[in-house]
């Protein structure tokens, strides 16, 4: 029974990869997906955090702090899990996968998905419009599959880990800023 479930999930993973990487392939998406995938990079979130910190007041400073904390947690979580699981990228093991670019490293989990889901979740909670921000995160995940760099399961696991990193970062932010407030009120 368990083996049947694993086989079904593997088949679903490969079928979705084929759909996004082969069946959806067209010149417009070939142009668009590398742009969308940029929203899952560390540099994108550092730039967003600088903008939040510099131009959006106290709320922006707290959002920047939370985004950078989640980015930091997500990066180390992603790199640790990649080193543990060492799953090759789809284009390395499946001959029909068409990569948009060649990158090194391992596939599981998607670090871009971790960064996108944690960052966009934080922005959605802080500034409203959560469904729109989560849609942006989903598009980053789809771009990784479209580009042949990740399996759908890598993206789903990355999304869940990104949400976890955001939730942990919210909790740390709350305690950190309460500590600062208490410290400065005492004198």
Buried (B, 14 or more C-beta within 10 A) or exposed (E): EEEEEEEEEEEEBBEBBBEBBEEEBEEEBEEBBBEBBEBBBBEBBBEBBEEBBEEBEEEBBBBBBBBBBBBEBBBEBBEEBBEEEEBEBBBBEBEEBBBBEEEEEBBBBBBBBBBBBBBBBBBBBBBEEBEEBBEBBBBBBBBBBBBBBBBBBBBBBBBBBBBBBBBBBBEBBEEBBEEEEEEEEEE
